[in-house]
Amino acid sequence: MKYFLLVIILFLISCKQTTNDNESHSVIQETVVIKKNVIAERKKSISAAIHFDYPVGKPNAKGYYNAQSFGKNDHLGDDWNAVTGGNSDLGDPIYSIARGQVTFAEDIGSGWGNVIRITHKLPDSTFIESLYAHCDKILVSTDSIVNRGDQIGTIGTANGAYLAHLHFEIRDDLELPVGGGYSENTEGYLNPTKFIKDHR
């Protein structure tokens, strides 16, 4: 009898766990669907970006240099620094590289600091995302529409983690997480300088 009761109890626990797992899976699936729906809605509301400029020293990055380019040390973006060095560019303007919609604008801490993500529609109706990290200030809000050359923030230090610079990425996968900034796997990432040069 004790053995029979033990089997029943274990069966009931197993059923409850399965129900919880199914509920969790449903929530995850629902979240993914909602995220895709939000992205789809944003895509409808964005006008095509015809020309692209650099995110600093607009329009041609005057006064700045690419201190760590895409691919160097598995870097997934470009690090823009003022030619004057050190923290001399702290508080300098950061500009949107093209017309688009802000999809994220928050301080996420942990070596990233303030991060801005903008979705851009290309003339062929494909989409890319530009990401601006380590900002001192964010001057835009999520869902706002920005134009090429609009100031969106200022160059920062990721809350004192680094000397002032802009970590800048371009992605052709809009669903990538912020990530780590470095990886041997560059799937979903584009060479920012090459992309801008090819889309002036």
Number of C-alpha atoms within 10 A of each C-alpha: 6 7 8 8 10 11 12 12 12 11 12 12 12 12 12 12 12 12 12 12 12 12 12 12 12 12 12 12 12 12 12 13 12 12 13 14 12 12 15 11 11 17 19 9 12 18 16 18 19 14 16 19 21 24 26 26 19 19 15 14 16 12 13 18 18 18 15 17 20 23 17 12 11 15 19 30 28 24 21 24 26 23 14 11 13 13 16 14 23 19 17 20 21 26 23 28 26 26 24 30 25 24 20 18 22 17 19 14 13 10 16 22 20 25 24 25 24 26 28 28 22 19 12 7 12 11 19 19 23 24 22 28 30 29 31 26 20 19 15 18 15 14 15 12 18 22 15 20 20 19 19 23 24 24 27 28 23 25 18 12 14 14 18 27 31 31 27 25 23 26 22 17 14 20 13 12 7 12 9 11 16 15 13 10 10 16 12 14 20 21 17 20 19 10 12 18 13 10 13 12
